[in-house]
Amino acid sequence: MPTQYYYYLGALVVLLTLLVPAVKIVQQYQHGVVFRFGQFVGERGPGLNFILPYIDRMVRVDMRVETLVVEPQEVITRDGVTVQVDAVVYFQPVNATDTIVKVQNYAKATSQIAQTTLRSVLGQSDLDELLSHRDKINARLREIIDAHTEPWGVKAGIVEVKDVLLPENLQRAMARQAEAEREKRAKIIHADGERIASEALAEAGTRLAAAPASLQLRYLQTLVEMAGEKNATILPIPLDLIHQFVGAVKG
């Protein structure tokens, strides 16, 4: 083999040795942070990028939304109730340079901030607020976490309290309270129905007393209904005769 082929082969090897480290491919969901001799020199977007081989170094950062599950935390509420609460945090890097330069591990740091913030905020809330106004607590958690992670180039998008585990004795007490509340509402509704019915009967009695003919018709209608139900023959007695009889008894 001629000597010139060895020269060509050596040149090709040297070219590949320099070219391969210089070519960097950044995915659509990534950003690349470039350092030259350890100093930040720029940020590269998705696609094909070239850097100075053996001089520059590129660190890729995933810019997609990440999910962080906060393990159950034992919290004492403001009214002295011990509960276990867990949460989920959705966060996203928005500045690739800050996530690399300003914090060593932004995901771990966000997790620690979420845990401490969860205990702090819930410790300043009452149990009723935690159970019935969870949206306000979620908004407060997101605001505080976002304020801490913003210098790291991380945005806290959604923070949700998932489950609240109450002590067993408190669960029984709340169940009894809920049952008593339901019984109270049922009695109020029943009493209100009785009141409305009594008012209607009193009004009907007043109207019938003011119109004797109407009372007589109502009496006859009642006799017809009774005869139909009992399948029997009933002889009507005039109301005037009944009134006379009652008056004689009183006399």
C-alpha positions as CSV (number, residue, x, y, z in Angstrom):
1,M,0.0,0.0,0.0
2,P,1.4,3.4,-0.9
3,T,2.6,5.7,1.8
4,Q,0.2,8.4,0.8
5,Y,-2.7,6.2,1.8
6,Y,-1.4,6.1,5.4
7,Y,-1.2,9.9,5.4
8,Y,-4.9,10.1,4.2
9,L,-5.9,7.5,6.8
10,G,-4.1,9.3,9.6
11,A,-5.6,12.6,8.5
12,L,-9.1,11.0,8.5
13,V,-8.6,9.7,12.1
14,V,-7.4,13.1,13.3
15,L,-10.4,14.8,11.6
16,L,-12.9,12.3,13.2
17,T,-11.1,12.7,16.6
18,L,-11.7,16.5,16.4
19,L,-15.1,16.5,14.7
20,V,-17.0,13.9,16.8
21,P,-16.5,15.7,20.1
22,A,-17.5,19.0,18.4
23,V,-20.9,17.8,17.2
24,K,-23.6,18.1,19.8
25,I,-27.3,17.2,19.2
26,V,-29.8,18.9,21.5
27,Q,-33.3,17.4,21.6
28,Q,-36.5,19.5,21.1
29,Y,-37.3,19.4,24.8
30,Q,-33.7,20.3,25.9
31,H,-31.4,23.3,26.2
32,G,-27.7,23.0,26.2
33,V,-25.5,25.1,28.6
34,V,-21.9,25.6,27.2
35,F,-18.9,26.1,29.4
36,R,-15.4,27.0,28.1
37,F,-12.6,26.1,30.5
38,G,-15.2,26.0,33.2
39,Q,-16.7,29.4,32.4
40,F,-20.2,29.9,31.1
41,V,-20.2,31.1,27.5
42,G,-23.7,30.6,26.2
43,E,-26.9,28.5,25.9
44,R,-27.8,26.5,22.8
45,G,-31.2,25.6,21.6
46,P,-32.5,22.3,20.1
47,G,-30.9,20.9,16.9
48,L,-27.4,20.4,15.6
49,N,-24.7,22.4,17.5
50,F,-21.0,22.7,17.3
51,I,-18.6,23.4,20.1
52,L,-14.8,23.6,20.4
53,P,-13.6,20.0,21.0
54,Y,-11.8,19.4,24.3
55,I,-12.2,23.1,25.2
56,D,-16.0,23.5,25.5
57,R,-18.3,21.3,27.5
58,M,-22.1,21.2,27.1
59,V,-24.6,20.2,29.8
60,R,-28.1,19.4,28.6
61,V,-31.1,20.4,30.7
62,D,-34.5,18.7,30.3
63,M,-37.1,21.6,30.1
64,R,-40.2,19.4,30.4
65,V,-42.6,19.5,33.3
66,E,-41.5,17.2,36.2
67,T,-43.7,15.6,38.8
68,L,-42.6,15.6,42.5
69,V,-44.5,13.5,45.0
70,V,-44.0,14.8,48.5
71,E,-44.0,11.9,51.0
72,P,-46.6,12.0,53.9
73,Q,-45.6,14.6,56.4
74,E,-46.8,14.6,60.0
75,V,-48.1,18.1,60.7
76,I,-49.7,19.7,63.8
77,T,-52.4,22.2,62.8
78,R,-52.9,25.5,64.5
79,D,-55.8,24.1,66.6
80,G,-53.5,21.2,67.8
81,V,-54.6,18.3,65.6
82,T,-51.9,15.9,64.4
83,V,-52.5,14.9,60.8
84,Q,-50.5,13.2,58.0
85,V,-50.5,15.1,54.7
86,D,-48.9,14.4,51.3
87,A,-48.9,16.5,48.2
88,V,-47.8,16.6,44.6
89,V,-45.8,19.4,42.9
90,Y,-45.5,20.0,39.2
91,F,-42.5,22.1,38.3
92,Q,-40.6,23.0,35.2
93,P,-37.1,24.5,34.5
94,V,-37.5,27.8,32.6
95,N,-33.9,29.0,32.7
96,A,-31.4,26.2,31.9
97,T,-28.4,28.3,32.8
98,D,-29.7,29.1,36.3
99,T,-30.6,25.4,37.0
100,I,-26.9,24.4,36.3
101,V,-25.0,27.5,37.6
102,K,-27.0,28.4,40.7
103,V,-28.0,25.0,42.2
104,Q,-26.3,21.7,42.3
105,N,-29.5,19.5,41.9
106,Y,-32.6,21.6,41.3
107,A,-35.0,18.6,41.5
108,K,-33.7,17.6,45.0
109,A,-33.6,21.2,46.2
110,T,-37.3,21.7,45.0
111,S,-38.3,18.5,46.9
112,Q,-36.8,19.8,50.1
113,I,-38.4,23.2,49.8
114,A,-41.8,21.6,49.1
115,Q,-41.5,19.4,52.2
116,T,-40.6,22.3,54.6
117,T,-43.2,24.6,53.0
118,L,-45.9,22.0,53.4
119,R,-45.2,21.6,57.1
120,S,-45.0,25.4,57.6
121,V,-48.2,26.4,55.8
122,L,-50.3,23.6,57.2
123,G,-49.0,24.3,60.7
124,Q,-50.5,27.8,60.4
125,S,-53.9,26.5,59.2
126,D,-56.9,25.1,61.2
127,L,-58.2,21.6,60.5
128,D,-61.5,23.0,59.1
129,E,-59.5,25.2,56.7
130,L,-57.4,22.3,55.6
131,L,-60.5,20.2,54.9
132,S,-62.9,22.8,53.4
133,H,-60.6,25.5,51.9
134,R,-57.9,23.4,50.3
135,D,-57.8,25.6,47.2
136,K,-56.5,28.5,49.2
137,I,-53.9,26.4,50.9
138,N,-52.7,25.0,47.5
139,A,-52.4,28.6,46.1
140,R,-50.4,29.6,49.2
141,L,-48.1,26.6,48.8
142,R,-47.5,27.3,45.1
143,E,-46.7,30.9,45.8
144,I,-44.2,30.2,48.5
145,I,-42.5,27.3,46.6
146,D,-42.3,29.4,43.4
147,A,-40.7,32.3,45.3
148,H,-37.9,30.0,46.6
149,T,-37.3,28.2,43.3
150,E,-37.4,31.2,41.0
151,P,-33.7,32.1,41.5
152,W,-32.8,28.5,40.4
153,G,-34.6,29.0,37.1
154,V,-37.5,26.7,38.2
155,K,-41.2,27.5,38.0
156,A,-43.7,25.8,40.3
157,G,-46.8,25.4,38.2
158,I,-49.3,23.3,40.3
159,V,-49.2,22.3,43.9
160,E,-51.9,20.0,45.2
161,V,-52.5,18.6,48.7
162,K,-53.6,15.0,47.9
163,D,-54.6,13.1,51.1
164,V,-55.2,14.2,54.7
165,L,-55.1,11.3,57.1
166,L,-56.9,12.1,60.4
167,P,-56.5,10.2,63.7
168,E,-59.0,7.4,64.2
169,N,-60.7,8.9,67.2
170,L,-61.1,12.2,65.4
171,Q,-62.6,10.4,62.4
172,R,-65.2,8.7,64.7
173,A,-66.0,12.1,66.3
174,M,-66.5,13.7,62.9
175,A,-68.7,10.9,61.8
176,R,-70.9,11.3,64.8
177,Q,-71.1,15.0,64.3
178,A,-72.1,14.5,60.6
179,E,-74.8,12.0,61.6
180,A,-76.1,14.4,64.2
181,E,-76.2,17.2,61.7
182,R,-78.2,15.1,59.2
183,E,-80.7,14.1,61.9
184,K,-81.0,17.8,62.9
185,R,-81.8,18.8,59.3
186,A,-84.3,15.9,58.9
187,K,-86.2,17.0,62.1
188,I,-86.2,20.6,60.9
189,I,-87.6,19.6,57.5
190,H,-90.3,17.3,59.2
191,A,-91.3,20.1,61.6
192,D,-91.5,22.6,58.8
193,G,-93.7,20.2,56.8
194,E,-96.0,19.7,59.8
195,R,-96.3,23.5,60.2
196,I,-97.2,24.0,56.6
197,A,-99.8,21.2,56.8
198,S,-101.4,22.6,59.9
199,E,-101.6,26.0,58.4
200,A,-103.3,24.6,55.3
201,L,-105.8,22.6,57.4
202,A,-106.6,25.6,59.5
203,E,-107.2,27.7,56.4
204,A,-109.3,25.0,54.8
205,G,-111.4,24.7,58.0
206,T,-112.0,28.4,58.1
207,R,-113.2,28.5,54.5
208,L,-115.5,25.5,55.0
209,A,-117.0,27.0,58.2
210,A,-117.7,30.2,56.3
211,A,-119.6,28.3,53.5
212,P,-121.9,25.6,54.9
213,A,-122.8,24.4,51.4
214,S,-119.1,23.6,50.7
215,L,-119.0,21.8,54.0
216,Q,-122.0,19.7,53.0
217,L,-120.4,18.9,49.6
218,R,-117.2,17.9,51.3
219,Y,-119.1,15.6,53.7
220,L,-120.9,13.9,50.8
221,Q,-117.6,13.4,48.9
222,T,-116.0,11.8,52.0
223,L,-118.9,9.4,52.3
224,V,-118.5,8.4,48.6
225,E,-114.8,7.8,49.1
226,M,-115.5,5.7,52.2
227,A,-118.1,3.6,50.4
228,G,-115.7,3.0,47.5
229,E,-112.9,1.8,49.8
230,K,-115.0,-0.4,52.1
231,N,-117.2,-1.7,49.2
232,A,-120.3,-1.0,51.3
233,T,-123.4,1.1,51.2
234,I,-123.4,4.2,53.5
235,L,-126.6,6.2,54.2
236,P,-125.8,9.9,54.5
237,I,-127.1,11.8,57.5
238,P,-127.8,15.5,57.0
239,L,-125.4,17.8,58.7
240,D,-128.2,19.9,60.1
241,L,-129.5,16.9,62.0
242,I,-126.0,16.2,63.3
243,H,-125.7,19.8,64.5
244,Q,-129.1,19.6,66.2
245,F,-128.1,16.4,67.9
246,V,-124.8,17.9,69.1
247,G,-126.7,21.0,70.4
248,A,-129.2,18.8,72.3
249,V,-126.4,16.8,73.9
250,K,-124.6,20.0,75.0
251,G,-127.9,21.4,76.3
